[in-house]
Structure formats: structure tokens, C-alpha cells
Amino acid sequence: MFLFDDLAQIQVVDVIEALGTIAFAISGIRLASAKRFDWFGAIVIGFVTATGGGTLRDLLLDVPVFWMQASRYIWCTLFAFAIVLCFRKYLVHLNNTIFWFDCIGLGLFVVVGYEKALALDYPIWVCISMATITGIVGGIIRDILINEVPIIFTQELYAVACILGGILFSILSYFNVDLLVIEISTAVFVVVIRVLATKYHLKLPILKGED
């Protein structure tokens, strides 16, 4: 029962959330391994990376925190740890491993965050805000815990990619596009923005102080 507590009620968004959880957890665990954390520390970092954004989202929306309602998020994190443990030599030598898993998790969590707020009948601007929070906060907490400058402040168009993804979700919803198409399109759109922004070094203007 602990493992299959809500299996019968799983929907498409739950699958997207599970994939996002695994992707973000892998990025966190992989980064923890680079910092030479022990197994427990790596699992904690992976779990925080995967659930931090959704936790803040649910607190702001005043709903029960999602990972306290189902066990699958813990299992997804442990599965991600097993992947890193079994394929660590490949992941270590694979260029930009953290970047790719972070991009995938970001795109998937934008969809999850938007739909969570939308289901609660919040206005579009709140849905976009929740999509962004779901996508970025876990990575911020991860980087703080491992004593790194949060990736959102150092990499190209990170939060902006989430915002643009939320806007795309809103536009497609307005034109009554099929929900599955919206979900896939939004996730892919966010990933593409991150990849293009990184490849071509697209950034917002830097706020300069006094000369």
C-alpha cells in the first residue's frame, strides 16, 4: 500500500510531475556527488531539488504540500539516486549532465506549477508565477545548500524561460488547444529557450552600479 497508495488515480500531469521529479533529483544528486557528499546527503539534496519549488508553491496557494500526500516523490528520488549510482561513471564523463537534467526538470515543472494554480481557478498571472516558482526554487535551495551561487543568477534566461513557458501555456489554453499538446509544447518550449540561451549566451542586461 505504501508504494501503490495512489496508483489508480495517476493522470498525465502526475506522470509529467514524476519525470520532472526524477530529472531534477538527478541534477541535484549529480551535483552533490561532485561535491563528495555521502549517500544520505546526496539523497537529501536530490529530494530538496525536486520538491523545493512545489513546496513553496503549495504554501503560497494554501493547499496541502504535495509530497506529503503521496509516497511516489520519495520513490522517484530514490530511483534517481539509483540511476546516478549505477551509471555514475557515464554521468561523470557526460558533458553538461547537470545542465540537461536541469533543463528537462525545469520544463516539466513549469507545466505542473501552472496546472496546479489553474485547477484552483487562480488568474493567469498567478498561474505563471506558480509555474516559475515551481521551476526555479528547488534549484535555488540546492545551490545554497551546497554553497554555490544559485544557478538562476548565473545562467542565461533561467527564470525568464519559465515565465515565457507560462505565457505560452496561457496562449494555447486561450485557443482551446488540446491539454496534452499544451503540456508537451510548453515543456519543450522551456527546454529550447534554455538551450538556445546557453548556446548563444543570451542574457538580460546587467544592472550596473556606479562607475
C-alpha positions in Angstrom: 0.0 0.0 0.0 2.9 2.4 0.8 4.2 2.1 -2.7 0.9 2.0 -4.6 -1.1 4.3 -2.4 -2.5 6.4 -5.3 -1.6 4.4 -8.4 -5.2 4.2 -9.6 -5.6 8.0 -9.6 -2.5 8.8 -11.7 -3.1 11.2 -14.5 -0.9 12.7 -17.3 0.1 15.6 -15.1 1.2 13.1 -12.5 3.4 11.4 -15.0 4.9 14.7 -16.0 5.5 15.6 -12.4 7.2 12.2 -11.7 9.5 12.7 -14.7 10.3 16.2 -13.6 11.0 14.9 -10.1 13.4 12.3 -11.4 15.1 14.8 -13.7 15.6 17.4 -11.0 16.6 14.8 -8.4 19.3 13.5 -10.8 20.6 17.0 -11.3 20.8 17.6 -7.5 22.3 14.2 -6.7 24.9 14.5 -9.6 25.9 17.9 -8.2 26.1 16.5 -4.7 28.4 13.7 -5.9 30.7 16.3 -7.5 30.9 17.9 -4.0 31.6 14.5 -2.5 28.5 14.2 -0.3 27.7 10.9 1.3 24.7 8.8 0.2 22.3 10.4 2.7 23.4 13.9 1.9 23.1 13.3 -1.9 19.5 11.9 -1.5 18.6 14.9 0.6 19.9 17.3 -2.0 18.1 15.4 -4.7 14.8 15.5 -2.8 15.1 19.1 -2.0 15.9 20.0 -5.6 12.9 18.1 -6.8 10.4 19.3 -4.2 11.5 22.7 -3.1 9.7 24.7 -5.7 6.5 22.7 -5.4 6.6 23.1 -1.6 6.8 26.9 -1.7 4.1 26.9 -4.4 1.7 24.9 -2.3 2.4 27.0 0.8 1.6 30.1 -1.2 -1.6 28.6 -2.7 -2.6 27.4 0.8 -3.0 23.8 -0.1 -1.5 20.6 1.4 2.1 20.2 0.4 2.1 17.7 -2.5 4.9 15.4 -1.4 3.3 14.9 2.0 0.2 13.5 0.2 1.8 10.7 -1.8 4.9 8.5 -1.4 5.9 8.5 -5.1 8.1 11.6 -4.8 10.3 9.8 -2.3 10.5 6.8 -4.6 11.2 9.0 -7.6 14.2 10.5 -5.7 15.5 7.1 -4.6 15.1 5.9 -8.3 17.1 8.9 -9.4 19.8 8.1 -6.8 19.9 4.5 -8.1 20.4 5.9 -11.7 23.3 8.1 -10.6 24.8 5.2 -8.5 24.6 2.7 -11.4 25.7 5.0 -14.2 27.9 7.4 -12.3 31.0 6.7 -14.5 28.9 7.6 -17.6 27.3 10.6 -16.0 30.7 11.9 -14.7 32.1 11.9 -18.2 28.9 13.1 -20.0 29.3 16.8 -20.7 26.7 19.1 -19.2 24.8 16.3 -17.4 23.5 18.6 -14.8 22.5 21.2 -17.4 20.4 18.7 -19.4 18.6 17.2 -16.5 18.0 20.7 -15.0 16.5 21.8 -18.3 14.2 18.9 -18.5 13.1 19.2 -14.9 12.5 22.9 -15.5 10.3 22.5 -18.5 8.2 19.7 -16.9 7.8 21.6 -13.6 6.6 24.8 -15.3 3.7 22.7 -16.7 3.0 21.2 -13.2 3.1 24.5 -11.4 0.8 26.2 -14.0 -1.8 23.5 -13.9 -1.8 23.4 -10.1 -2.7 27.1 -9.9 -5.1 26.8 -12.9 -7.0 23.9 -11.2 -7.6 26.2 -8.2 -9.1 28.9 -10.5 -6.3 31.5 -10.0 -5.8 34.2 -12.6 -3.3 33.8 -15.4 -0.6 36.0 -13.7 -0.7 33.8 -10.6 -0.5 30.6 -12.7 2.6 32.0 -14.5 4.1 33.0 -11.1 3.4 29.5 -9.7 4.9 27.9 -12.8 8.1 29.9 -12.3 8.3 29.2 -8.6 7.8 25.5 -9.2 10.6 25.5 -11.7 13.3 27.6 -10.0 13.1 27.4 -6.2 14.3 23.8 -5.8 17.5 24.7 -7.7 18.0 27.8 -5.6 17.7 25.8 -2.4 20.0 23.1 -3.8 22.7 25.6 -4.7 22.5 27.3 -1.3 22.9 24.0 0.5 26.0 23.0 -1.5 27.4 26.5 -1.1 27.2 27.6 -4.8 25.8 30.8 -6.3 22.2 29.9 -7.3 22.1 28.9 -11.0 19.2 31.4 -11.6 21.6 34.3 -11.0 24.5 33.0 -13.2 23.0 31.2 -16.2 21.2 32.6 -19.3 17.4 33.2 -19.2 16.5 30.8 -16.4 13.5 32.3 -14.7 12.7 34.1 -17.9 12.3 30.8 -19.7 9.7 29.7 -17.1 7.8 32.9 -17.5 7.8 32.6 -21.3 6.7 29.0 -20.9 3.8 30.1 -18.7 2.8 32.7 -21.2 2.8 30.1 -24.0 0.6 27.8 -21.8 -1.8 30.7 -21.4 -2.0 31.5 -25.1 -2.6 27.9 -26.1 -5.2 27.5 -23.4 -7.0 30.6 -24.7 -7.3 29.0 -28.1 -8.6 25.7 -26.6 -5.7 23.6 -27.8 -5.7 20.0 -26.5 -4.3 19.9 -23.0 -1.7 17.2 -23.8 -0.4 19.3 -26.7 -0.2 22.3 -24.4 1.8 20.4 -21.8 4.3 18.9 -24.3 4.6 22.2 -26.2 5.2 24.2 -23.0 7.8 21.8 -21.6 9.7 21.6 -24.9 9.5 25.4 -25.4 11.1 26.0 -22.0 13.9 23.5 -22.7 14.6 25.0 -26.2 14.8 28.5 -24.7 17.3 27.4 -22.1 19.4 25.5 -24.7 19.4 28.4 -27.2 20.1 31.0 -24.5 23.0 28.9 -23.3 24.4 28.2 -26.7 24.2 31.9 -27.9 24.8 33.4 -24.4 21.5 35.3 -24.4 21.1 37.2 -21.2 19.1 40.1 -19.8 21.0 43.4 -19.5 23.3 43.7 -16.4 22.2 46.3 -13.8 25.3 48.4 -13.4 26.2 50.4 -10.3 28.3 53.5 -10.1 31.5 53.6 -12.3 
